[in-house]
Amino acid sequence: MKAVIQAGGKGTRLRPYTNVLPKPLMPVGSKPVLELLLAWLRRNGTEEVFITTGYLGHLIQSFCGDGRQWDLRISYTQENEPLGTIGPLTLLRDQLDEPFLVLNGDVLTDLNLKAFMAAHRQTESAVTIATVRREVRIDFGVIEDRERRVTEFHEKPKLSHLVSMGIYCMQPEMLQHIPSRVPFGFDDLMHRMLERGIPAHTFLHNGLWLDVGRVEDFQKAQDMQWDEDAPAFATTPGHAIAAE
């Protein structure tokens, strides 16, 4: 299984730290996020990784090299102008000739990649999106009305949503729907797929998922114990997170 790690963003949510380090090299415990991610991919059977770089990309290339320290083959793309979250895949059209993984370079998870890939094959989907459920609290009293008469009132309700983990499995033919040399995000791809009736499916994950680009999740990651040799990838103090 080939994997593409998206590592070209500027990490604005973690400034001022990302003024000197690209987000994937931000430390979690004693290791950068990207090192934890690469070791996790290798344990899950990945052998070839492409890292898309942009902002401070030379630091990422200097740190990872050719990947031999993780028994991986790593190569890179470099964006001269930002191409969005999915646009950089067009630089890899010739190399991505089989179903492949795409993941953000700031994700930490114990997602079972074998189960994820099996679900992708079973649905025969063009794209499968790894998802988790998250609650969003509204910090206001929410009013519903009809013809200006109040019908319901909810004090600071919590809304539950299915959200993307920033991990996808794609068929290579999806690359033909991504324009070259222009910024193109995953949201753009989703809208295009929905307009054209191209199937996309979800895979629900019930375990660990942190978006280290968010300050809150970055701080949570610092409080966890990261065990590179464990199938689950990480443990909280006194509690093991089991793999699926």
N, C-alpha and C positions, 0 to 999 in steps of 0.2 A: 504494500500500500504506500503510495506516494502522498506526502503531506505538504501543503503550502502554509507557511506561517506569515501572517501579515504583520509587518513590523515597521511600517513607514510613517506612522502617525507622530504628531508632535507631543502628545501627552499633556495637553494644556490643563487638564484637571489636576495634575500632580505638580504644577509649577509651585515654587521655583526650582524644585529638584530636577525636573526634566529640562531645565535650561542647560544642564551640563551632562546629563545622561539620557539616552533614549529610554522610553518607558519599558521596553522588554529587558533592559539591564538594571532596572531598579531592584535593590536587594530585598529578598524575603528570607529572614534569618541570615544565614551565612552565604547564600547563593542567589544569583540573579534569577528573576522570574523565568527568563528564557532558558536557562540551564535546567531548571526543574521541568519545564515543558518538554525539552528535547529528551531528557532521560525518561520521562513518562511515555513519550511516543515510541522510543526504542523498546521499552519493556512491553509495549502493546503490539510489537511486530513491525513497526515502520522502519524502513531501511534507507529511504531516500527523502530528503527534505529540501524544499526550496524556500528561501527566506526573502520576502519582498521588502526592500529597504528604501528609505528616503531620507528623512531627517536624522542626522548623525549616523547614517548607515555605515560609515567607515569604522565606527566603534563596535558595531555589531559584528562586522566581518572580522575585525581583529580579535574579538573575543572567541567567536565560534570556529574560525578557520574552516577547514574542510570537513569537520565533524568527526574525525577519527577517534577523538577522545571519548565519544559516546557510541562508537562503532556505527556511525552514520555517514552517509554521503550528503554533504550540504553544498548547495550552490545558491547564487544570489541574483536578484534583479535590483537595479537602481533606478528610481524615478527622478528624472530631472525636473519634472513638474508633478504636483500631487495628482494621482489618478483615482482617488477615492478608495473605498474598501474592497471593491471587486475589480476595478479597472486594471490593476497590476497583473491579473491573471492572463491578460492578452499578450503579455511579454513571454508567456510560457506555453503558447499554443502547441508548439511542436513536442514539448516534453510531457504534457498532460494527455496521454493517449489511452488512459484507462480510468475507471472510477477513482476519484482522489478526494482527500480531506482538505478542507480549508478551515483555518482557525486563527483567531486573533492572538497576537503575541503577548497579551496580558491576561490570559485565562489560566486559572488553576482549578482542576476538577478531578474527580475519580470516576468520570464517565467510562463505562465499559465499551471500549471501541469495537470489540468483536460483536457484541449485541447490537450496537449502533449500525455497523456495516451489514449485519444479517437483516435488520429491519429494512435497510435501504434496498437490498437485493430483493427482498420479499415483495415490496410494494411496486418494484420496477419504476421508481420515481426518478424524475430528472434531478431533483434536489431533495435531500432530507435534512431537516433542521433540528439540531439538538435543542431541547427546550426544558425549562423549569417553570414552576409556578411561583409567582411573587405577589405579595400583597402590597398595595399602595394606599397609604392613609391620606384622606382628604382632611386638611386642617381647618375646615370650615363646616358650619351647619349647611347641609344640602337640602334645598327645597324643590319639591315638584308641585306644579300647579296646573290648573285647567281653567282657562278664561280668567286668569288672575286670582282664582280661589285656590288656596293651599290644599293639596290633596295628600301630601306626605311630607314628613320632615325627618331627616337623618342627621344626628349629631356626630360629626367627624367620622364618617363611615370608612371602612376598609374595603377596597376593591381588589379582587383576585384576577390576575391576568397570566396567560401563558406567554413567556418571554423567550427570546432567542438567547442561547448561550454564546453565540459567536463561533459556533462549530458547525460545519456543514459537510455533507458528502454530496459530490456532484458527478454527473456523467460528463464525459469530455465534450459531447455535442453542445453543452450549455455555453461553451466558449463562443459559439457563433452568434449568440444573443448579446454579447458584451462588445460595445464599440471600442475601437482602438484609439489611443492617444487623447482621450478626453476623460475627465473625472466621471466615475460611475460607481455608485454605491450599491450595497446589497438591497437597500430599499428600492432603488431603481430597477434592479433585476426582478424583484418580487412583483412590482407593478407590471413590468413587461410580461412576465410569465402569466399573471392573472388575466391580462388583456388578451393573450394569445391562447389561453386554455392549456398551458403546459403544466403538467401535474407536479406539485410539491407536497411533501408529507412532513409530519413532525415525529419526533422520538422523545418521549417524556423521560427525563432523568430525575430521580428522587434523592440523589446524594449531594456530594459537595460540589459547589460551583462558586468561584470568586472571580469578579472582574476587577483585577488589581489596578486598573486605570481609575477606579473610583476610590476616593480617599477613605471612605468607610470600609470597603473591602480590603484595601491595602493595609489598614490598621488591623483588621481581623486576621489577615495572613501572618502578621508579625507575632500574633499570640498562639499560633499553631506550631506543632512539631512536625517537620517534614522529613519523612523517611523514604529515601529514594528506592530502597530495596523492597518496600512493602507494596503489595498489589494495590492497596487503596491510596498510596501516594502520600497521605498525610494523616496525622492524628491530632485531635484536640487534647489538651492536657487531661490525662486520665480516661480518655475515651477513644476507642478505635473506630474509624469510619470504614465500614465494610465495603468491599467492591461488590458490584451488582452480580 
